Amino acid sequence: MQSTSEMIRPIKWHDQQLYLLDQRLLPTQQIWLNYEHASEVSVAIREMVVRGAPAIGITAAYAVVLAAREAWNKAGVNWKQAMYEPLAKLAESRPTAVNLSWAIEQMTAIYLNLPETYSPETALLEAATHIHQQDIADNQTMGKLGADLIAADSMVLTHCNAGALATGGVGTALGVISQGYSDGKIKHVYVDETRPWLQGARLTVWELMQGKIPATLQADVTAASLMASGKINWVIVGADRIAANGDVANKIGTYSLAVLAKYHQVKFMVVAPLSTIDWQTETGKQIEIEQRPSREVTHIANQQIAPDGVQVSNPAFDVTPAELINAIVTEAGVVLSPSTTTMKNLHKHN
């Protein structure tokens, strides 16, 4: 069986350009968009052509390459100084996903050490490619570590999309699910539709079907009754930012699932790379939550479903307290019952 990780790669660098699979159009259309300018990539991230914290980080790394090329080609300009404005705009495109700022910081450290007279593109492209390839390798490691926690014949629930489309390939939560299914530990996956962008319905189910993994799509509000039926053993999700104490910011609705899981004695797993952990943020209360346009709630596929002028709240994420989480899985290891103390075991790997 060919895994979804072998078929899906949402980010490509080809012929000196960045290509992104337009995730807004999936699953009905598979359209690739190409980018030559960092400013265009900032818009693509903000408008969710690409989404998922690791994928955003990888995309940002390639955007730094484009910014460096533009800065170098500006005659009479100090190219390092010319990098400041496009990278500042890039950093503002999605404020909650820490992988974005992490990738920019990694790339900035490299170009600042390059000579002023040295074209930065080759060195930066090598660095971005390494970030991309390392993400795929890390996802494979996380898949194995997470699957090891799961008992045979388990039924799992996932929310949003934390698969190959949200990463360089393979996926975080879906990486664990794919590995668990391959190992004979997971027999079925329930997928929340994930309002308002419907990442579960449009993306996660599509990925699972590509990998021939048995899955059932459900409305988000079905989760409570499903858990009450006793069918679910694990909730497995990704993360956009993890605080130093183990609090997790993820797609809106994740917190609700964690509360339900605790009540119904269902285990809760978060899968994310070390780059998603923000050691400078002590708790989830300090995490900035992105507010997105009201139209995402009032419309579905450009079809208006709410009255004109209605007041809308559209936070993209919520924060799940560490005490509701059974395990955080990273490429450097697993933290059980995350807390400020237990998370320190991972800090030494950063």
N, C-alpha and C positions, 0 to 999 in steps of 0.2 A: 504493500500500500504506500503510495506516495503521500508524504506528509504535507500539510499546508505550508510549512516553512520552506519546502522545496519549490513551491509553486508561486508564492506571494512575496514580492519585494516591492514595497510602496515607494521607495526612493532609489533613484539611479543617477549616476554621473556618467554622461556619455558625450563625446565630441565637444568637450569644454563647456558643457551646459548641465544644469541640474534639471532632472525630470521628476515630477511628482504625479503619482496616480491620484486623480481628483476624487477624493472620497465622498464628496457631496453628491456624486452621481451614481455611486454604487448602490445596489447591485445591478441595476438595469443597464448601465453604461460603464464601460471601462475606457476612460479617456486619460491620456497622459498629457500634462502641461509642461512646457519647458521654460526655464528661467535663465536669464543672463545677467540680471541686476539684483543686488541685495535688497533694494527697496521693493521690488516685486515679490520677493520671497517673504518679506515682512507682512505684506498684504495677504499672501497665500496662507500664512500661519494664522493670522487674525481671522480670516474668513473660513478657516477650517478645511482648506484643500487638503492639508495634512493635519492630523490630530493624534493625540496620544503623546504623553510626556517624552518617552525615549525617541520617538520619531521626530518630534519637534526639535529635540536636541541635535539629532543627526542633521536635520535640515538646516538648522542654524549654523552648524559647523561648515557645511558647504556654502552657505550664504556668506560666511566670512571670506571664503576663497574668492567669491564673486566681488565682494567689496574691495578686497586687496587688489584684484586685477584692475578694477576701475580707478582706484587710488593711484596705482603705479602708472597707469596710462595718462593721467592728468599732468601735462607738461608744466614744469615750474612749481609743482606742489610737493610738499613734504608728505609722502604717502602714508606715513604712520599717523600724522595729525589728521589726514583726510579720512582715516578709518573711523574716527570718533563718532561723527554724526550718523552714518548708516548703521553702526553697531548699537548706538543708543536707541534708534528707532526699532531695530530688530529686537532688543531686549524688552521693549514695551508691548510687543505684539500679543503675548499671552502671559500675564503676570503671575499666575498661580503655579504653572509647571516649572519646577526648579531646574529641570534638565536644560531649559533654554539658557538661563544665565550660566549654568555650569559649563555648557559647551562653548559659549562665548568667552568665558574666562580661560578655558583650556587653550583655545585658539589664540587669544590675546597674548597669553604668556609666551607663545611660540613666536609670534611676529614681532613682539617687542625686543626679542633677543636677536633678531636678524639685522644684518648691516643695512644702513640707509641706502647703500648702492646695490643691494642685492634684491632681485625680483622675488617677491614673497610667494608667488602663486604655487610653485612646485612644492615647497616645504609645507605650505598650508593644505594643499590638496592631499599630500601624503598623510598629514595629521587627521584630516576629516575622514579619509578612507579608513584609517586605523580605528577611529571612533565608531564608524559604521560597522566594520568587521568585528570589533570587540563586542559591540552590542549583541550581535547575532550569537557569538560564542557564549556570552554571559547568559543569554536567554536559554540556550541549551543546557547550561549548568543549572540554572534555576528550575528548569523543567524537571530535571532528575531529582533535585533536592526536594522540591515540592511534592512530586509524585511519591517519594519515599514516605511521606507522612500519611498517605491515604490508604485505607484498608480496601481489600478486594470487594468488587461488586458495589462500589459506591455510586450514589447519585449526587450530582453537584448542581449548584446554581451560580450563574455569573451575571454580572451587570456591566453595562456599557460595552466597550470593545478594548480588550487588552491583548490583542492577538498580533499576528504578523503585520497587520495594517497600522498598528499603534507603535511599532518598533522598527528596527532595521530589517526584521524578518524573524520568524518563529513565534515571538510573543512572550509576555510575562505570565499573566493568568492563563491564557490559552496555551502557552507553552507547557505549563504544568498539566493542563487538561489533556492536551495532545499526548504528552508522555504517559500520563495516567491511563489513557485509553489504550495506547500501544502496549502498556504493561499489563493490561487486563484488570486494572484496578477501578476504572471508571466505566460504567456501562451506559450512562445516559446523562445528558447535560440539559438543564433548563436555562433559558436565556430571557432575561428581562428585555422588553422592547427598548427601554431607556428613553423616555421623553426628556427634553423636547426634540432632540436631534435624531432620535431613533437609531443610535449606533448599534444597539443590540439587534434590532430587526433588520437593519440594512447591511451591517458589516459582520457582526459576530456569527450570526446564523449562516451567512454566506461562506465565511471561512470554515466553519464546522462542516458544512455540506461539501466543500471542496475536499476536505480530508475524510469524508464519509464517516464522520463521528455522529452517532445518534443524538438528535437535539430536538427540543420542543420550545417554540417561541411562546411567550406569555406576556400579558399586560403587566406593568410594574406592580399594580395593586393586587396581583394574584399571589405574591410571595408569602404573605401571612398564612393563607389557607393551605398553600402547598407545604410549608414547613409543619403546620399543624397536622397534616396527614401522615407525617413521619417518613416521607419519601426522601428528604434531603439530609445528606451527611455532612456536606461542606458547602459553604459559600466561598468562592474563590474570585478575587478581584485584583485589579492593578492599583496604581497610585500615581498621583501627580506631584505630591510633595509629602515627605514624611518628616515630622519634627524629631528633635533629639530624644524626646521621651517616648516616641513610638506612636504618637497621634498621627493619623493619616488623612490627608486631603485627597479626595477622589471624586469622581462624577457624582453630581447631586443624586441622592437616593441611596448612596452607599451606607450612610449613617443609619437610615431606616432599616436596612437589611441587617446591620450589625445588632441593632436593638432586638429585632425579631429573632435573630439567630440565638442571641443570649437567652431569651425567654424560652425558646423551643429546644434548647440544648443542642443546637447545630454549631459545628465548629466553623471558625471564620479565618480565612487565610488571605493575606495581602502579599502580592508578588511584585517586586520592583528592584531595579539595579541600585547599587550604592549611590550612583549619581542622583537618585531621586531623594536621598536623605539630605536635609538641610540642617547641618549641625549648628548653624548660627541661630536657628529658630528653636527655642526651648520647648514650646508647647504649641498645640494646634491653634490655640487662641490668637497667636501672633501671625497666622497665615492669612495673607490677603486673598479674599475670595472674589474672583472675577464676576462682574455683573454683565450679562450679555444682552443684546437688543431684544426688545419686547416682541418683535415680529416672530422670533423663533417660537414663542408660545402662542401667539394669536393666529399663526398660520401653519399649515402643514402642506409642504410641496406647493407653496404659493397659493393655496386655497385658504381663504379666511374662515376661521372657525369661531371667532369671538367678536363681540360688538365693537364698533369704532369707538375709540376714546377710552377703552377700559384700562385701568391701572394694572401694570404687570410687574411681578417680581420674577427675575430670571437669573438666579445665581447658578453658575456653571458647576460649582463644587460644594460639598459639605465636608465637615471634619468628623471622623470617627475616633473617639477616645481610645487610647491604647488598651484600657481595661476590657474592652469589648472584642479584642483581637487575640486569637489563639496563637497565630504564627505570622511572622514577617519573614519572607523568603528572599534572599539576595544571592548574588553569585559568590559572595564571600562566606555564606553560611546562613543558618536559620536561627531566628530569635523566637523562642517560645515565651508566651506571656510577656510581651514587650513592656518595658518601663525605662526610666532614665538609667537605671542600673544595668539591666540586661542589654540595652542598646549599645552600651560602651564596648561590648565585645566586637561590634562591627566597626566602631570608630577607629580602631587601630589599623584597619585595612585601608582607610582613606589617605 
